[in-house]
Amino acid sequence: MQPVDWNEYARIAMGAWGIPPSEYRNMTPAEFWLIYDAKARQIEAAGGPVGPPTLDEIVLFERGIVERHRGHDA
C-alpha cells in the first residue's frame, strides 16, 4: 500500500473542486470522500469509465467541464 499523498488531495480539493483552503482544512476525511463519490457519479453519468475513477481522472473531468463552459461563454 502506498502512503497517502495529502498534498495531492489538497491540490484536487482546492484546485479542481474549488473548495476554499479554510474549508478544506476543516474538512473531515468522510466529507472529502463524500465529494469524491459525487464527482465519480458525475463522471459515470457523463459516459466516463465504469468503476471508481482515480483522483487524476476526476481532475481531468473537472477541467473538461471548465474548458467546455469557457468555450460556450466565448
N, C-alpha and C positions, 0 to 999 in steps of 0.2 A: 504494500500500500504506500502510495506517495504521500509526502507531507502536504498539508493544506497550504495553499498559497493565498494568504489573506489579502495581500496586495492586489492579486488578480480579482478577487471577489469585490474589493473596494472599487477597482477600476471599472468593472462591469456595472455595479450598482450605481455609482455616481456618474459614470460616463455614458454608458449605453442606455441605462434606465432613467437617468436624470434625477436620481434621488439626491437631495441636498446632503452635504457632508454631515451636518448635525443630526439629520435623521438616520443616516447610515450608522453613525457611531452609537446611536441609541437603539438600533435595531437588534432584535434577538435573532439567533440562527433560524428559529422557526419562521420568523417573518421573512427572512431572506429566501428561504426555500418555498414559502407560500408564493412569493412573487415569481420565483423561478418556475414553479409549476404552472402559474398563469401564463407566463411567457411561452412555455413549452406547448401549452394547449393552443396558443395563437399560431405557433409555427405549424402544428399539425392541421389546424383548421385552414391554413393558407396553402395546404398541399405539400408541406415540408416532409422531411423524413419521419417515418413512424417510429415511435420509441423515444426514450428520453434524449433530447438533444444535449450536446456538450455546451458548456458556457460560451465557447467560441462561436458555435452555431447561433446561439441566442444573440450574441453581439452582432454578427453579420446580418441576421434577420432584422434586428432593430435598425441597423444602418441602412438597410434596403428600404425600410419604411420611411425613414427620414429623407433619403435621396429621392424616392418617388414623390413624397409630399412636396419637397422643394421643387421638383420638376413641374408639378401642377401649379405651383404658385408663380412660375415664371411667365 
